[in-house]
Amino acid sequence: MKKILIGAATVAVVAAGTFGAVSANASAPAAAPAVALKADAANQNLQQSTHLTIEAATKAAQATLEAAEDENQRVSVAVVDRNGNTIVTLRGDGAGPQSYESAVRKAFTAVSWNAPTSELAKRLTTAPNLKDIPGTLFLGGGAPVTVKGAPIAGIGVAGAPSGDLDEKFALAGVEALNK
């Protein structure tokens, strides 16, 4: 009997404490931010950045895929944002299973270094450790998308018989954004 009473008392105390904590949290108003930043041009703490819309990324990917299909090539296409996050991918009919991931990695590599991946592959002779960076692929087929010289996206293509062809198709996607 004594154990049952102690157990019941413990449950009552825990339940009361939980209820009190929930009640206190539910009724406490959210704290207002101490200082709000002014969103004006003079504020040196804010910076605007340019990015591709989903519509623009899709347009570029579709133009890339069409350029490959015009030459009877079966490829996958990836468009990533400035941070390497995938915006859109298209896997062409008959593209190999490895092409999807390779396209994403080429796009990531191109935007990360703001250079075509064929140029970056040449750098491996003097800096072979570059290939050890996670998520990168130093094969032709990736092209950066730039605005005023700064990278805002990358287009990667994989699946054609050569990196030169993959890169040619990626550049068709970049060109479609200029139209």
N, C-alpha and C positions, 0 to 999 in steps of 0.2 A: 504494500500500500504506500509506504514511504517513497519508493522509487517512482511510482506512478505520479504522486503529487509533485515530486521534484521535476520529473519530465514534463508535466503539464505546466508548471511554473516557468520552466525554461522556454517552452514553446510560446507562452504568452508574452514573455519579455522580448524574445526575438521578433515576434509578430508586431508588437507595439513599437519596437525600434524601427523595423522596416516601414511600418505605416507612417511613423513620424518623419523618417527620412524622405519618403515619397511625397508626403504632404508638404514638407519644407521645400523640396525641389520643385514641385508643381506650382507653388505659390510665389516663388522667388522670381522677380522680373529679371529679364536678361540685362546684363550690364551694357551700357552704352560705350562705344569706342571712346577712348581717351581723346584722340585727336583724329579728325578726318582730313584726308589729303584734298587739296583743291585741285580739281582737274582742269587746270589752265596751262597754256603754253609756257608760262614762265616757271612752272614747277619743274625743277631739275631732277626730281625723284621719279618722274613718270616718263615712259618712253612708248611710242607707238610702234607697232611692227606690222609688216605686210604679210599676208598669208593667202593661200589659194582657197577659194570657196569649193565646196563639194562639186558644184556644177563645173567649175574650171578644171578641177582634177579629173573629173569624169570625161570631159571633153578631150583633155590631153591623153588620157589612157585609151579612149576610143580611137583617136587619131593614130596613136602608136600601134594599136592592134590592127587597124585597117592597113597601115603601111606594111606590116609584116604579112598580112593576108594577101596583099597585092603581089607579094613575091613568093606566095605559097609556103610561108614559114609558119610553124605552129609554136607560138610563144605565150608566155605569161608576162603581164605588165603590172607594175606596182608604182603608185605615186605616194610619196611620204611628205610630211610637213617638215618644217625647219628643225624640229626636235626628233625627227626620225619616226614619228608615229604614222602608221599607215592611214591614208585617207581613202584610197580606193585600190582595188586589185581586180584585174580581169584575167581569166585563164582562157586562152583561145582553144577552140576545138582541136583536140589531138595533142595539146601541149604535154610534155613529159611531166611526171610527178615531181621531179626535182626542180622544175622551172619556177614554180610558185615562190618557194623560199629564196631561191637565188635572185629572183627579180626584186624582192623586198630588200635583201641584203645589198644588192647593187645600188638601189635607190638611196638607202641609208648611207652608204659609203660616199656616193656622189654629193649628197647634201652636206655631209659632215666635213668634207674637205673642199667643197665648192670647186670641184673639178670633175671632168669626165673620168670614169673608172679606168679607161684605157691608159690615160696619163698617170694615174695613181699606180697602176700595175708596174709601170716603168720605174717608179720610185723604189720598188722592192729590192732592186739591185743594190741600192745604197742604204736602204733602211728596211732590212728583211723582217724586223719585228713588227712592222705595221700590220702584217697579216694576222698577228696574234690578238688584235683588238676585237673584242666580242661584237658580233653582229655585222662585221664587215666582210666584203668579198671583193678582192682586187682582180677582177676580170672585166674585160670590156663589156659594156652594156648599160652603164649608168650615166646619167647626165643631170647636172644641177639645173634648177630653174632659178634665175636671179632677177633681182630688181635693183637697179643702180649698183650693180656689182656684188650685191649681198645675196647669199643663198636664202631662198624662201621655201624650196621644195626640191625633191629629187625624183627622177623617173628612172626606173630600172626595168630592164627587159632580159629575159632568159629563155633559151630554148632553140634559137637559131643555131646553125652549124658553127658559127664563129662569133666571137665578141664584137668584131667589126660590124657584123650585120645587126646584132642586138643593139649596139650603140647607134647605128644609123636609124633604127626604128625609134629609139628613145629620143633622139634629136627631132624626129618628125613630131613627136608629142610636144616637145618644147616649142617648136615652130608653130604648132596649132594654137598655142596660147598667144602668139603675136598677131593673130588674124582677127 
